[in-house]
Amino acid sequence: MSDNKKVTNPNFWRSLKEYHDNDAVFTAKVNEFNEGVTDEFDPSEISPVSRRKFLALLSASAAFAVTSCTDYRDKGEIIPYTKRPEGVLPGKPNFYASTCTACEQNCGILVKTREGRPVKVDGNPDHPINKGKLCTTGQASILNLYDPDRLQYPLKGKSKTDWNEVDSSVISSFKKSISEGKEIAVLTGLITSPTTSKLLNDFVNAFPTSRVYSYGLFTNKNRLDAWKESYGSDSLPAVDFDKADVILSLDSDFLGRDGSTIENMRKYSSRRDVLNNSNFNRLYVAEGGMSLTGMNADYRLRVKPNLQLEFVLSLANEIALKRNASEIDLSGNTLSLVSKYSLNEFVEKYSLNEKYVNNLVFDLIQNKGNAIVYAGDTLSKETHLAVNLLNEILGNTPVYSNSTTTFQKPIVSTIEIKELISKMNSGKVGVVIHFDTNPVYHLPKDLGYTESLSKVNLSLTFSQSVNETSVNSNYTLPIHNDLESWNDFLTRDNIYSLQQPVIAPLFDSRQKESALLRWINENDNYSEDIYHKYLMNNFEKNIYSKFDTPTDFKTFWYTSLHDGVLELKNNSSPLSFNSNSLNNIKVESNNAITLHLQKNYFLGDGRFANNGWLQETPHPVSKIAWDNYAAVSPSTASKLSIENDDVIKIEADGKQIEIAAFVQPGMADDLIVIELGYGRTEAGDVGSNVGFNANNFIVYGNDSVKYNLDDVNISRTGKRYALASTQEHHAIDDTFVKDFHYIRKIIQEGTLQEYKENPKFLDKNKYDIFDITQPHIYEGLKWGMAIDLNKCTSCAACVTSCNVENNVPVVGKEQVAMGREMQWMRIDRYYSGTPEEPVVSAQPMLCQHCDNAPCENVCPVNATNHSSDGLNQMAYNRCVGTRYCANNCPYKVRRFNFYNFRDHFANAYYENDLTALVNNPEVTVRSRGVMEKCTFCVQRIMDERENAIREGREIIGDNVKTACQVACPTDAIVFGNINDSKSDVAKYRNHELGYHVLESLNVRPNVTYLAKLRNTHSEEV
Amino acid sequence: MQTVDYSQELAVIEKRPSLREIDEIISKPLETKPDKKYYLALSITVTMLMIGVVGLGLSFYYGTGLWGNNNPVGWGFPIVNFVFWVGIGHAGTLISAILFLFRQKWRTGIARFAEGMTIFAVMTAGIFPLIHVGRPWLAGYLFPYPNQHSLWVNFSSPLLWDVFAVSTYFTVSLIFWYVGLIPDFATLRDRTKNKIKKLTYSVFSLGWRHSNRHWQHYEMVYLILAGFATPLVLSVHTIVSFDFAISIIPGWHTTIFPPYFVAGAVFSGFAMVQNVLIFIRKIFNFEHIITLDTLEKMNKIILLTGSMVGYAYAMEFFIAWYSGVQPEQFAFINRAFGPYAWAYWIMVTCNVVFPQLFWIKKIRRTIPVMFAIAVLVNVGMWFERFVITVTSLSRDYLPSSWAYYTPTLTDFAILIGSFGLFFTLMLLFTKTLPVVSIAEVKAVLEDAQPSHKDH
């Protein structure tokens, strides 16, 4: 513009203004058709930020604003899985066969690991004893691997030390002891591992003054000793309960606590399989307490444990002498002993049900050779001797299995224990090693073990966590969890199973065997695999050599590890009965109050006290969690004016305890039953001071350990102690609420006879129900479950399996008492009949996945809804927690997170990085304020769906196995596609015994129950 | 026998006050500074409110586990309180709308105050559905709004109907209340000399000039709103009762619930209005405006609705027996003789027995006695909701899952807090707005309407 020439005196002009004021007009003329800004501007005055720069800044600040609003957290280092470990596919589990050591039954297990961490333990299907099943304790034991109370390093006194220091001081102590001629005592539990046994032998060889003491809180030593006297053998046979038409259980909870319960349950219930075999067995139970087996009895007699001997001898008298039905000839002392007792007198004296006893005698004689009389572990040796005699009289020995159990180390006698303690007291013991046992807790105080421990130069305790013994020891040595360990076990004399680690040791712990091995080979350095090599060596020498196989050792070893179990040759010899074994029997009859000490159901010998899942599993009979108690019968309770939750003082044998009382229907009168394994004081945050420690009452007699005490004194203290139960206790004889489970058709039952006469006898209970709307038709898949109440023993393995599979939190006693337990599955228990002689019905209860689910239409936010394949679903993210669904659920199976229970329980005990590893990654961990419930293991259904899609096939309903179904020892739970007429579940659903709970509501549940048939006596009725 | 002269209409307002006197006496509390007693009362109610705030704060922090709710009893105090407060909120709109349509002139003295109570009671009630949920921060999910999840609320859930019923009722009651206030705002605007007050009243009076034309429009709007609010009075508690009646729980699943709940709500609402008015008329010298006759009429309604509630109690038992459904029969026997029998009999005595005393005229007209009975009615009505909610849940179909519900301290704190909130709002109301409608009272003065008297 500036270079435009200024024209003065233009030649032609259009206005006077143009003529005179040329400049302004000129500028206007130049700009007349300019585009955009016409004003002059100074580049130095405009912002130095260019348009592009401005946009860049704008977007940057927007990005800052947005990112500052995210909940970005440092999630740690993320390592790409570019080099995938062989065999590990992220998202896919790996399974490893191993062996469970929760008890000395050593069931085979299959450990499920995800990305290298074990998340679930189930039974090994290839294992001939437990056949893929596992008990509650075994299922929940996985939590012990991730227990925050696990010791992470060795302790000297209470302070941290390291293994080198331990090794040198232990080895020097050993040497000192040997040179001084002092004993090195090794206290172990019951040894079933041949390699551990060999190692202990090596240990004794290496340190010649050492001695091994094998003991337990409960052992079957009485049974074993009696067996040895009767048959001269240390190998105790298992019982083939499936071969027995009639079972008489004498204070034996063979379905719940005694012996190989998983195997027993399977065999017992195989004779309760209404679909395949209507040849039912008949179960008589004569017991003092009310046990799980007693709940399942067809006939139950109330006999105190100290009267069992008299009862057995009376039965022998009745059968062998009165009815002359003995299979063997009684002679001499046995004859004169047996002839002293009369069954009629016994029945009269203790007012037993005469009809039941007559039926029992009749059935035992009728089924000679196909019956079994089985006594409990806690009964005296004499009772077991008499039972052996009775079984011989009845010719029942064919019911004994060929499969026998022999402990690798004999259980020590009471005298040896007492001697050990006196040796310790007199300074003759240099070193005591507690080989993962807890004698300070187990042994009664009057033996003075704790005091004697301080007189020993060096005491070591191998343990996963601090316990009562370790706090009294010089060193506490952390050991591997089972899932970090190598070992082998002779589950039976002919069944060999291997244990292998499924995770690298989490802490600076050692396998207890490795530690001993390190001390035996004192010059070698410790390496993690020393016991592994030792085991392989032993395996090659003793197991591999027994198999005449062309495969080389390595292949054989890996195959065995893969399978987890090997069957060895059976070399059992025929039984020969020594009828003189009963020579020294004395029968004491006592009418005073008796105290009976029983095993608990889930905590083992107390070692699982710190396992929240197990503490929270309700007692199968009383439904009390987080406590043990003194159970008394209703009439004894009213005689002593005791009520539930009263604290009573029990005095016996110069000892006393204050314990909460619980009135248990069905108990024998004048009897107190206390379950042991509770009252730990040094168990950790979960297990300490839970329940009452009554171990003190165990009597270490002259020849055996006694669990029954006579002449017990009971007094009220006036104190109260709240027991937490998952079921409200209604007075059983209260007519107000009596028999509701029958009236409301929650439980439907019949007798076998009734069923045989009219298989459709349940139809009279059916309702003619119609829908006022068009019911939804499910085509294709529809998921359903069936539960056979004939097979269910209410053992609660399903409950725990569900807890582990579905990340069910532990809520603690106070929350259970408030009725806020979170278990998705529960076993409901109902009594009918009289409080003295109740009939018990049990029923596993879980979400019924109703077609007309009442929970679904009341949820205001659609958080619970129905899938096209018949699942009642929960969308946790959508749930606001109105709890309306739970209110409207007639089965009350919905569970609400009143707190963030992981945070709330025991100061967030389970809220840590370690315990989080136990969670199943396939299942959402629910937080506070959300409703939850059984999903029919939808994650397993999805797994099958993925497989079906990958393999290009239809989904097969029977391929999906829910966690409870997998765990159920009796296969009482069946799951699958009910629209598939060939599936098992459809068979159950259409069975004439199938019914739904609360059918009259027309909610159309998808869990079918098969009515229980009681095999009561029909011959005379 | 005394004869009554029905040809003469009885005066609703006594003492023949002049129009100016009406203005003065009603606006007096607004023009004077609060006295010590007022602050004392306010400090008590605010303390109660703070107790509730603490209880609520703890519940938000730790979770609903602080309450007594458990697995069978999913609903406890919060829902009981919700139903109770919604019930209290029934009297106001009933008095101002239904009684207006029925041309009940005696309502003019108490309508404004009762409406205010409605608003505050519904506000108090409205808090509970939101706080009782497990995740209150997600309570917004209960409202249908478009969202990226394409998730809609479940229109078949009675809880959702509740959301609509209560929010509609609140909105309409608020509008009705406000419309009624417009002429009074104008009166106050004209009286006040304080500039801020004047500005505020001017804004709220919407330029009201008491012109004939304004009155014409106003009367029409008021009539329409009254017609609009009338069905709502019946619908709200009907829908609240659906929360229970739609379910399948024995003791909840009954068809009598809608009328029974509405009757109960009017019952408790009138009792609460009567209680508070007894204080108001005394403190503010409204005895000639809110007359003893008015109180007596309210007591008659309490007697009527109380008898309806008593009938419903009896009918529930009859139907349970007649149905032949065992769980249903047990639910009612259990109420009367089970573990919660104490609560049941408190309810029956307070709701059925005591209100029957109102058959006696002397009692209807004796202030201390009627006050005590109305207090008992509210206690009884709270227990009615407790009995319905808790006893049915604590023992439903499966005896295995029965459990006893025990409320916790937090539950009580929140209950106290709800009373604190209600009475705090009430107290603030008495000092900020005319608690009696100036315009309406003027309209029912003896000389306000053309009459043939003295001619």
Interface residues (C-beta under 8 A of the other chain):
Chain A: Q727 E728 H730 F736 V737 F740 H741 I743 R744 I746 Q815 M818 G819 R820 E821 R826 D828 R829 Y830 Q843 M845 P854 N857 V858 C859 P860 V861 N862 R878 C879 V880 G881 T882 R883 Y884 A886 N887 N888 P890 Y891 K892 R894 R895 F896 N897 F898 Y899 N900 H904 R928 G929 V930 M931 V997 L998 S1000 L1001 V1003
Chain B: Y62 G63 T64 G65 G68 N69 N70 N71 P72 V73 G74 W75 H132 V133 G134 R135 P136 L138 A139 Y141 L142 L151 W152 V153 N154 S156 S157 P158 L159 L160 V163 D243 I246 S247 I248 I249 V325 Q326 P327 F330 I333 F337 G338 L393 D396 Y397 L398 P399 S400 S401 W402 A403 Y404
